Amino acid sequence: MAPRTVTRDQLAGAARAALGAGRRLERVERVAGGSKKGVYRLTTDDATTAIAYVWDAAENYWPSADGDDDLTDPFSPGLGLDLFEAAHTRLDALGVRVPAILLLDRDGTHYPADLAIVEDVPGENLEELLARDPRTAAPVMARLAAALEAMRHHRAPTYGKVAVVDAGETSRGTSCEAVVLDRALRDLTEAASRDPRIATARDQLEERLLVLAEQVQPRTEYSVVHGELGPDHVQVDADGNPVLIDIEGLMYLDVEWEHVFLRIRLNDEYGPLAVSGLDENRLALYTLAQRLSLTAGPLRLLDGDFPDRTFMKNIAEHNLKEALTLV
């Protein structure tokens, strides 16, 4: 579904409540990126800025699927204000920098959908900084490594979305690795239905997933993971601190899931974030699972009207080829 245009008049009241009645909202500009929610920069008449998150069905490019609203599935879409607030609370308590919350509106007082207004962290994200000036990025990476360690060492006795686990509820499945395997098999089915190369290798890929899953030993503690922590989900503030964004998918999960994603996204620049003691069997299973996810997901997104189609096609193609090298 194509996103609607959120206007200045629609957010004027929310901006006053968040930034003060003495300020008048002058501009509302869509911020690039984001496929599940609308992200807008608000600018007032005295040049104060803030970011508005709008969780509206009209802002979600992803085609709907069965189970999307099942929060007991750790990998169901991270949508809505409740997930955002729970994730923000957990990360803030761990000392991990996240944008400060200025306003939460879940009852439609200011907008007819879940709405949050948060601190604007203008400037480059980590991806842009690494490309422009790796030397300046080095202390940011060191601080991000410290944040990841704080997340890694905060444990829960069960896996699942932070909003679910911190509320004392239970997630679906028999184990973390079983949930990952189930999702990978579903991603394999979807990818095979959309690309003949995956269809041809489907039996080999399925067998490889099953073999890798059998080698994973049970675990009884899980770490806090962002889930999709690419460098584009890390803003850099004026003091050189990494600021995590797009946090709604925050989970308690095997820490290997986070580091596989970081390796995939950062490639040769992953080194400063590397840690010892990761489980090689989990890394192997999760690498293939994520390659399949990063193939099936973009192909699924292209069923709709996501605008940057070449970008998504390239992600799918790259990860498809990488998945095939793992069998």
SULUR-V13258 format. One record per pair of residues at least 4 apart in sequence whose ideal C-beta (glycine too) atoms are under 8 Angstrom apart, sorted by sequence separation. I is the first residue (numbers start at 1). J is the second residue. If there is no record, write none. Layout:
[[I & J] [I & J]]
This chain:
[[6 & 10] [7 & 11] [8 & 12] [11 & 15] [12 & 16] [13 & 17] [14 & 18] [15 & 19] [16 & 20] [19 & 23] [34 & 38] [43 & 47] [44 & 48] [55 & 59] [56 & 60] [64 & 68] [79 & 83] [80 & 84] [81 & 85] [82 & 86] [83 & 87] [84 & 88] [85 & 89] [86 & 90] [87 & 91] [88 & 92] [89 & 93] [90 & 94] [92 & 96] [105 & 109] [108 & 112] [111 & 115] [124 & 128] [125 & 129] [126 & 130] [127 & 131] [128 & 132] [129 & 133] [130 & 134] [132 & 136] [133 & 137] [134 & 138] [136 & 140] [137 & 141] [138 & 142] [139 & 143] [140 & 144] [141 & 145] [142 & 146] [143 & 147] [144 & 148] [145 & 149] [146 & 150] [147 & 151] [148 & 152] [149 & 153] [150 & 154] [160 & 164] [161 & 165] [162 & 166] [163 & 167] [165 & 169] [174 & 178] [175 & 179] [176 & 180] [177 & 181] [178 & 182] [179 & 183] [180 & 184] [181 & 185] [182 & 186] [183 & 187] [184 & 188] [185 & 189] [186 & 190] [187 & 191] [188 & 192] [189 & 193] [190 & 194] [191 & 195] [194 & 198] [195 & 199] [196 & 200] [197 & 201] [198 & 202] [201 & 205] [202 & 206] [203 & 207] [204 & 208] [205 & 209] [206 & 210] [207 & 211] [208 & 212] [209 & 213] [210 & 214] [211 & 215] [212 & 216] [225 & 229] [229 & 233] [230 & 234] [236 & 240] [237 & 241] [253 & 257] [255 & 259] [256 & 260] [257 & 261] [258 & 262] [259 & 263] [260 & 264] [261 & 265] [262 & 266] [263 & 267] [266 & 270] [270 & 274] [278 & 282] [279 & 283] [280 & 284] [281 & 285] [282 & 286] [283 & 287] [284 & 288] [285 & 289] [286 & 290] [287 & 291] [288 & 292] [289 & 293] [290 & 294] [291 & 295] [292 & 296] [293 & 297] [294 & 298] [295 & 299] [296 & 300] [297 & 301] [298 & 302] [299 & 303] [302 & 306] [308 & 312] [309 & 313] [310 & 314] [311 & 315] [312 & 316] [313 & 317] [314 & 318] [315 & 319] [316 & 320] [317 & 321] [318 & 322] [319 & 323] [320 & 324] [321 & 325] [322 & 326] [323 & 327] [6 & 11] [16 & 21] [34 & 39] [43 & 48] [44 & 49] [54 & 59] [71 & 76] [78 & 83] [91 & 96] [105 & 110] [108 & 113] [110 & 115] [124 & 129] [160 & 165] [164 & 169] [173 & 178] [228 & 233] [229 & 234] [236 & 241] [253 & 258] [278 & 283] [301 & 306] [33 & 39] [43 & 49] [67 & 73] [70 & 76] [92 & 98] [105 & 111] [159 & 165] [164 & 170] [165 & 171] [173 & 179] [192 & 198] [193 & 199] [236 & 242] [237 & 243] [306 & 312] [16 & 23] [42 & 49] [69 & 76] [91 & 98] [103 & 110] [129 & 136] [130 & 137] [158 & 165] [164 & 171] [172 & 179] [191 & 198] [192 & 199] [198 & 205] [226 & 233] [235 & 242] [236 & 243] [263 & 270] [266 & 273] [302 & 309] [15 & 23] [16 & 24] [30 & 38] [31 & 39] [41 & 49] [42 & 50] [68 & 76] [106 & 114] [124 & 132] [129 & 137] [171 & 179] [234 & 242] [235 & 243] [262 & 270] [16 & 25] [30 & 39] [31 & 40] [41 & 50] [42 & 51] [67 & 76] [68 & 77] [105 & 114] [106 & 115] [156 & 165] [160 & 169] [173 & 182] [234 & 243] [15 & 25] [30 & 40] [31 & 41] [41 & 51] [42 & 52] [88 & 98] [105 & 115] [160 & 170] [161 & 171] [188 & 198] [192 & 202] [234 & 244] [235 & 245] [302 & 312] [29 & 40] [40 & 51] [41 & 52] [68 & 79] [104 & 115] [105 & 116] [126 & 137] [129 & 140] [160 & 171] [233 & 244] [234 & 245] [262 & 273] [301 & 312] [302 & 313] [12 & 24] [28 & 40] [29 & 41] [39 & 51] [40 & 52] [71 & 83] [103 & 115] [104 & 116] [158 & 170] [159 & 171] [233 & 245] [12 & 25] [28 & 41] [39 & 52] [88 & 101] [103 & 116] [158 & 171] [233 & 246] [11 & 25] [27 & 41] [28 & 42] [29 & 43] [38 & 52] [39 & 53] [40 & 54] [103 & 117] [126 & 140] [188 & 202] [259 & 273] [298 & 312] [302 & 316] [27 & 42] [28 & 43] [38 & 53] [39 & 54] [62 & 77] [101 & 116] [102 & 117] [126 & 141] [229 & 244] [259 & 274] [298 & 313] [27 & 43] [37 & 53] [38 & 54] [85 & 101] [101 & 117] [102 & 118] [159 & 175] [259 & 275] [8 & 25] [11 & 28] [25 & 42] [26 & 43] [37 & 54] [38 & 55] [101 & 118] [102 & 119] [159 & 176] [188 & 205] [298 & 315] [299 & 316] [8 & 26] [10 & 28] [25 & 43] [26 & 44] [37 & 55] [38 & 56] [100 & 118] [101 & 119] [126 & 144] [188 & 206] [226 & 244] [228 & 246] [298 & 316] [8 & 27] [25 & 44] [26 & 45] [36 & 55] [37 & 56] [60 & 79] [85 & 104] [99 & 118] [100 & 119] [259 & 278] [297 & 316] [8 & 28] [24 & 44] [25 & 45] [31 & 51] [99 & 119] [159 & 179] [255 & 275] [7 & 28] [23 & 44] [24 & 45] [38 & 59] [99 & 120] [185 & 206] [188 & 209] [226 & 247] [228 & 249] [294 & 315] [295 & 316] [298 & 319] [6 & 28] [23 & 45] [37 & 59] [99 & 121] [227 & 249] [256 & 278] [294 & 316] [19 & 42] [23 & 46] [36 & 59] [37 & 60] [81 & 104] [226 & 249] [227 & 250] [255 & 278] [256 & 279] [260 & 283] [264 & 287] [6 & 30] [28 & 52] [36 & 60] [55 & 79] [81 & 105] [82 & 106] [185 & 209] [226 & 250] [227 & 251] [259 & 283] [263 & 287] [295 & 319] [19 & 44] [23 & 48] [34 & 59] [35 & 60] [36 & 61] [55 & 80] [81 & 106] [184 & 209] [225 & 250] [254 & 279] [257 & 282] [294 & 319] [295 & 320] [35 & 61] [36 & 62] [55 & 81] [224 & 250] [225 & 251] [227 & 253] [256 & 282] [260 & 286] [264 & 290] [3 & 30] [15 & 42] [35 & 62] [224 & 251] [225 & 252] [256 & 283] [260 & 287] [264 & 291] [292 & 319] [181 & 209] [224 & 252] [225 & 253] [254 & 282] [291 & 319] [295 & 323] [11 & 40] [15 & 44] [19 & 48] [55 & 84] [181 & 210] [223 & 252] [225 & 254] [229 & 258] [257 & 286] [261 & 290] [290 & 319] [291 & 320] [222 & 252] [223 & 253] [225 & 255] [227 & 257] [256 & 286] [260 & 290] [264 & 294] [11 & 42] [19 & 50] [53 & 84] [85 & 116] [222 & 253] [223 & 254] [227 & 258] [230 & 261] [291 & 322] [292 & 323] [6 & 38] [18 & 50] [84 & 116] [181 & 213] [222 & 254] [223 & 255] [225 & 257] [226 & 258] [229 & 261] [230 & 262] [254 & 286] [291 & 323] [81 & 114] [180 & 213] [225 & 258] [228 & 261] [229 & 262] [257 & 290] [6 & 40] [80 & 114] [81 & 115] [227 & 261] [231 & 265] [3 & 38] [15 & 50] [81 & 116] [178 & 213] [219 & 254] [223 & 258] [230 & 265] [231 & 266] [288 & 323] [291 & 326] [177 & 213] [229 & 265] [230 & 266] [14 & 52] [231 & 269] [288 & 326] [177 & 216] [287 & 326] [11 & 52] [36 & 77] [36 & 78] [37 & 79] [36 & 79] [175 & 218] [176 & 219] [175 & 219] [6 & 52] [176 & 222] [6 & 54] [51 & 99] [97 & 147] [96 & 147] [4 & 56] [50 & 102] [95 & 147] [94 & 147] [4 & 58] [96 & 150] [3 & 58] [4 & 59] [95 & 150] [96 & 151] [1 & 57] [2 & 58] [3 & 59] [56 & 112] [57 & 113] [94 & 150] [1 & 58] [54 & 111] [56 & 113] [94 & 151] [3 & 61] [55 & 113] [56 & 114] [1 & 60] [54 & 113] [55 & 114] [1 & 61] [54 & 114] [55 & 115] [91 & 151] [94 & 154] [219 & 279] [54 & 115] [53 & 115] [162 & 224] [217 & 279] [52 & 115] [53 & 116] [157 & 220] [159 & 222] [216 & 279] [52 & 116] [53 & 117] [90 & 154] [157 & 221] [158 & 222] [217 & 281] [52 & 117] [53 & 118] [156 & 221] [157 & 222] [216 & 281] [51 & 117] [155 & 221] [156 & 222] [215 & 281] [216 & 282] [50 & 117] [51 & 118] [155 & 222] [50 & 118] [51 & 119] [155 & 223] [156 & 224] [50 & 119] [51 & 120] [154 & 223] [212 & 281] [215 & 284] [216 & 285] [50 & 120] [51 & 121] [153 & 223] [154 & 224] [215 & 285] [49 & 120] [152 & 223] [90 & 162] [151 & 223] [152 & 224] [212 & 284] [213 & 285] [49 & 122] [151 & 224] [212 & 285] [151 & 225] [42 & 117] [86 & 161] [87 & 162] [151 & 226] [86 & 162] [87 & 163] [90 & 166] [209 & 285] [212 & 288] [86 & 163] [89 & 166] [176 & 253] [177 & 254] [180 & 257] [42 & 120] [83 & 161] [176 & 254] [41 & 120] [83 & 162] [209 & 288] [83 & 163] [86 & 166] [208 & 288] [209 & 289] [82 & 163] [86 & 167] [19 & 102] [78 & 161] [205 & 288] [18 & 102] [18 & 103] [74 & 159] [76 & 161] [17 & 103] [74 & 160] [74 & 161] [165 & 252] [205 & 292] [72 & 160] [161 & 249] [162 & 250] [14 & 103] [161 & 250] [162 & 251] [71 & 161] [144 & 234] [161 & 251] [162 & 252] [14 & 105] [160 & 251] [71 & 163] [72 & 164] [159 & 251] [160 & 252] [17 & 110] [71 & 164] [159 & 252] [140 & 234] [158 & 252] [159 & 253] [147 & 242] [159 & 254] [14 & 110] [140 & 236] [156 & 252] [13 & 110] [14 & 111] [72 & 169] [74 & 171] [143 & 240] [147 & 244] [155 & 252] [198 & 295] [19 & 117] [72 & 170] [73 & 171] [143 & 241] [144 & 242] [11 & 110] [18 & 117] [72 & 171] [73 & 172] [143 & 242] [11 & 111] [72 & 172] [140 & 240] [195 & 295] [10 & 111] [14 & 115] [130 & 231] [139 & 240] [140 & 241] [184 & 285] [191 & 292] [15 & 117] [70 & 172] [74 & 176] [140 & 242] [187 & 289] [194 & 296] [14 & 117] [127 & 230] [152 & 255] [75 & 179] [127 & 231] [136 & 240] [181 & 285] [184 & 288] [188 & 292] [191 & 295] [195 & 299] [74 & 179] [126 & 231] [127 & 232] [177 & 282] [180 & 285] [184 & 289] [187 & 292] [191 & 296] [194 & 299] [73 & 179] [125 & 231] [126 & 232] [180 & 286] [183 & 289] [187 & 293] [190 & 296] [125 & 232] [127 & 234] [129 & 236] [151 & 258] [75 & 183] [125 & 233] [126 & 234] [177 & 285] [181 & 289] [184 & 292] [187 & 295] [188 & 296] [191 & 299] [125 & 234] [126 & 235] [180 & 289] [184 & 293] [187 & 296] [190 & 299] [125 & 235] [126 & 236] [148 & 258] [183 & 293] [186 & 296] [187 & 297] [190 & 300] [124 & 235] [125 & 236] [123 & 235] [124 & 236] [123 & 236] [121 & 235] [123 & 237] [121 & 236] [123 & 238] [121 & 237] [126 & 242] [205 & 323] [208 & 326] [208 & 327] [207 & 327] [195 & 316] [121 & 243] [198 & 320] [205 & 327] [152 & 275] [197 & 320] [201 & 324] [204 & 327] [121 & 245] [148 & 273] [195 & 320] [198 & 323] [149 & 275] [198 & 324] [201 & 327] [145 & 272] [148 & 275] [197 & 324] [141 & 269] [144 & 272] [145 & 273] [144 & 273] [191 & 320] [94 & 224] [142 & 272] [141 & 272] [141 & 273] [91 & 224] [90 & 224] [138 & 272] [134 & 269] [99 & 235] [130 & 266] [130 & 269] [97 & 237] [97 & 241] [99 & 243] [97 & 242] [98 & 243] [97 & 243] [98 & 244] [99 & 245] [97 & 244] [98 & 245] [96 & 244] [78 & 227] [98 & 247] [91 & 244] [91 & 247] [88 & 247] [91 & 250] [87 & 247] [90 & 250] [87 & 248] [87 & 249] [84 & 247] [87 & 250] [84 & 248] [86 & 250] [83 & 248] [83 & 249] [83 & 250] [80 & 248] [79 & 248] [78 & 248] [78 & 249] [78 & 250] [74 & 251] [74 & 253] [33 & 232] [37 & 248] [34 & 246] [36 & 248] [63 & 300] [62 & 300] [63 & 301] [62 & 301] [61 & 301] [63 & 303] [63 & 304] [62 & 304] [61 & 304] [61 & 305] [61 & 306] [35 & 301] [35 & 306] [1 & 304] [2 & 305] [1 & 305]]
